[in-house]
Structures are given as structure tokens and as C-alpha cells.
Amino acid sequence: MTELNAGRARWAIVEHTRRLADSAAAAGPAAAVPTTPGWTVADLVAHVGQTQHWVAEIIERRIIDPAQLPAGAAELPADPREWPAWLEGSARRVADALSDDALDALVFNAAGDARTGARFWMASVLNESVVHGFDGAHAAGRTVDVEPDVAAALIDNHLAMLTSPTWKMRRPGSAGAIRGTGQTLQWQATDTEDGTGAWFVERRPDGARWQPVTRPADVTVTGPAGALLLTLTRRLPLADGVTVDGDAGLARHWLESTAHVAD
């Protein structure tokens, strides 16, 4: 699994949170967020800032026992004019908590996979900042670019989550739906370097598996890494910014079966 350089990840958390703040100011607190049905921009801002504060506390306190996870949530300022500073504070707090010294510390890993807890949370917070940053931009009628290396790392994280022990436990319906009898999907980025832009998925009877390789597949989805990420996280419809070769129905079924809990 390819991990984004930690310094680059910290930068991206702060930068994409800043972009979210700009989009929130442009859209207004009551604006609907089409890509997160039922949410307003105020809900989006609260969710991102509260999540960042919550994760920062987990890392700062080196929490190992899930029973000790923080119970409260940071309060969103009532005045939207205070939101940019509030979001900057939450982003910088979690980025600071995810210091190089903290990355290999013993911390609870909610995915239950082989990553250290802090590395899991770094990827999780980065995903929240980037994907919800897109949500905010979309609500404001703006376009957004996701840097190819950032998007590629988040696709790795996305597939790691879908094939993790925790996903099977919390989302058994999804884990079961993406099993198969050998069907294959290839996701291929066109703008990444160092061989980090290929994801081959095989749907086996015992569960889905993925590898960072390029192989012939029943369906191949090709495009910029950012478009692939936003397709996989159901922010863009299939074939919007990407090319689909082969069994498009197989790709659609994968996407329909893999929504995250908070999406």
C-alpha cells in the first residue's frame, strides 16, 4: 500500500480544509450540499471541524482502548464569519498531532488493519478534508482539483477500508455484495508518477481483494486520479471525467455497493 509522504499529507489536510472554508463562505450556511443529501453547508463545516478535533484528541492522548474514545464534539461557532478561523484551528491541531514522532505510536486503529493507528487516522482525516472539500465546492458551484498524489493515496485508503476487518464487521451487506466469483476491475490513473496510479480489484468468494498493479480486467476505468477518487467515493457519476472500457455494469454495481457510513 502506497502512503503519501507525511508532510505532504499534513499540508493537504490544512489546504483542503482552507478550500472548504472558502467554499462555505461563498455558498452560505443554509445552502444544500447535493453530494451529501440532507446536509447543509453548516452541517458539512461542523462535521469536518469536529472530526478533526476528535481525531486530534485521539492522537494527543494516545488512546488505545476504543472505550476511551472522546465522547464530546467541538462546538461550531454560531457566527459563520468565525468558521474559517475555526476550521483553520481544527486542521492545524490535527496536523500537529500527526507529527512524525506520533505516526508509529500505539493508537487505536478503527479499520483493524496492519497500519499503525496514527497512520490510519492521518489517511482518514485527509479523506474527510479532501472529499468533503469537494462537497463544499460543489455546493458553492465551484470546481475543485485534487492533486494526483493526494488522490492516489486516498484511493489506496478507500480500497483498504473496503477490504478491512472492520468493514466486514460494520458493513456486512456491503462486504457481501462485493464478493464474487473472480470478476475483476481495474482503476487506472493517467496523471500519477512512480507507479502509484493502478488499482486491480478481484471479487472472490471469500471477499474482495486489491493490488496496486495493472492487469487485464472485466472493466477498466481510466482517468485522472482525482476523477477516479471522486467516482469511487460517489461524488461524480461513472463516466464523468473517466473512461469506462468493458463491463460498465460491473463498475456501477461496485460503486452502488460501497458507500461509506458517513456518505
N, C-alpha and C positions, 0 to 999 in steps of 0.2 A: 504494500500500500504506500503510495507516494504522499508525503506530508509536505505542506507548504512550510518554507522557512519561518521560524517562529517570529522573527522580527517583521517579516512581511505580513504574517497573519495579524499581528498586533496593529500594524499600520492599517490594514484593510478593515478591521473592526472599527477603529476610530473614524476612518474616512467614510465608510459606507453609512455609519451612524450619522455623521455630519450631513451626508446627502439626504438621508431620511428626514432630518430636521429641516433642511431647506424645502423639501417637497411638502412636508406637513404644513409649513408656513404658507406655501403657495396654495395648497388645497383648502385649508381651513379645517378646524377641529371636527365639524359635523359632516364633512364630506364622506360619502360611502367609499369603501375600498372594494372594488369589483372582484379582485382576486382572492379576497378573504370574505366571502359572503356573510353579511350580518355585522361586520365590523365597520366602525367609523375610523377616521384618522386618529381621533383621540384614543380609541382602543388600541390602535396599532402602536402609537407612541408609548402608551403605558406598558404594553406587553414587552416591547423591546427594552425599554429602560429598566423595568422591573426584573426582567430576566437577567440582564447584565449585572445588576446589583446582587441578585440572588446567587448567581454563579460566582461572582467575586467573593462573596462571603464563604462559599464552599471551599474555594481555594485558599483564602486567607486563613481560615480556621483548620485547614487540612482535614476536612470531615471525611471519615471512612465509613461510618455506620449510617446507612440510609435513614434510620430512625432519627438521626440528629440533623437532618437537612433543615435549612431555615424554614420557619413556618410563616413568617410575615412577608409583606411586599412593600417595596418603597412607594411612597405616595407621589403621584403625579401632581405637579403644581397646577392649581386651578387656573392660573393665567397662562394662556398659550404663548404669550411673549417670553415666558420663562422656560419654555420647553427646549430651545436649542442649548442653553447652558446646562439644563438638567440632563439632557441626552449626552452632551459632551462629558459631563461628570461621570455618568454611568459607564460610558465607553472607556474612558481613561482609567477608571477604577478597575474594571475587569482586565484591561490590557496590562496594567501594572501588576495585578495579581498573578497574571500568567507570565511571570518573569522566567528567564532561562533556568534559574535555580529551582523554580516550582514545578517545571514540566515533568520531572521524574519522581516527584514526591508521591507518597501514598495518599491518594484521594479517591473517593467513591467514583466508579465508572458506571453510569446508568445503562450503558449498552451491554456491559458484561463481556466485552471482547478483550483482545490482547493489548489494547492501548493502555497507557497509564491514564489515571483519572483526569489529570490536568490536560493531557493532550486530547482526550475525548471532549472535555469541556471547551477547549480552545476551538476545536472544529465546530462544535455545537453553537457557540456564540457567534462565530464567524458566519455560519449558515443563517442564523437569525438576523444578523445585521445586513447581510447581502440580499437575501430573499425578501425580507420584509422591507428593505430599502427599495427593491423593485416595486413592491406593493404600494408604497407611498408615492413613488414616482408615477405609477400608473394612475393612482387616484388624482394626481395633480395634472394629468395629461402630458407628462414628460416622458422622454425616452431615457434609458439608463444603459450604461455599458458596464459589464462585469469583466474585469481583467482576466485574460485567458488562464494564467497560472492560478489565480484565486478560484475561478470556476472549476478548473480541473481538480483541484484539491477538494472542492465541495462535492463534486460528482463521486470521487472516491469515498468521501464520508457518507454520502447518500446511500451508496450501494453497501457500504459496511453496515450501516444501520439496518437496512432491509434484510440483511443476512445474519444479523446478530442474534445471540441467545435471547436478549430482551425483547426483540421484535416478535420472535416466535411466541413468547410468553404473553406479551401485552396485545399483540395483534394477530392472534391465531388465524383469523379469517383471511387476512392479507397473506400471511406466510403460507397458508394452504393454497391460496389462489395462484401464487406464483410458482408453485411446484409444477412439474410437467413430466414429459417422457422423452426429454432430450431436445426440446425446442431451444433455439439459440437466437440471441440478439446481439448485435454489435453496435456500439455507440462510438463514433469516431470524430474527434475534433480536427478542425482544419487549421487551427492557429496556435497550437501549442508547440513547445520545444522539448528536447531531451526525452522523447518517447513517452511523455506523460498524458497523451491525449487519446488513449484507446481503452475501451472497456468491453470485454466479452462476457456475456451472461449466458449461462446454461440452466435451463429449468429441468431439474432432476426429480425423480420420485421422492427423494429424501429432502428436497428443498432446493432453492435457487443458489447458484454459486457464481462468482465473478472473478475474472482475472484481468490484469492490466495489459492485454495483448490484442493484436489484430488477427482475426481468423474469419474464414468464410462463415456466414450465418444465414439463418432463415430470413432475417430482416436486418438491414444495416441503415442506421440513422446517422447522417453526416452533417456537420455544420460547425460554426464557431463554438468554442467551449461554453461561452455564456449562453448561447441559444440552447445548447444541449441541457445545461443546468436548469434553465427556466422551463424547458419542456419536461424534464424529469420531475421537477417539483410542481408541475401542473400550473405554471404561471402563463405559459404560452401553449396554444393548441398545437398538436402534432402537425408538422409540415409548415409551421410559421417560422421561417428563418432557418429551417433544416431541410435536408433532402432524405426521402424515405425510399429505399430500394428493397423490394421483396415483399414479405407478408406484413402489410401495414396493420392488419387486424391483430396480429400478434403484438405489435408495438402498442397499439391502443389498449389492448387487454392488460398489458404490463402497467401502463400508466393509470388505468382505471382501478387497478388492484393495489396501488402502492402509495396512497395518500398518507401523509404523516398525521399523527394525532392532532396536532395544533393547527393544521392547514385550514 
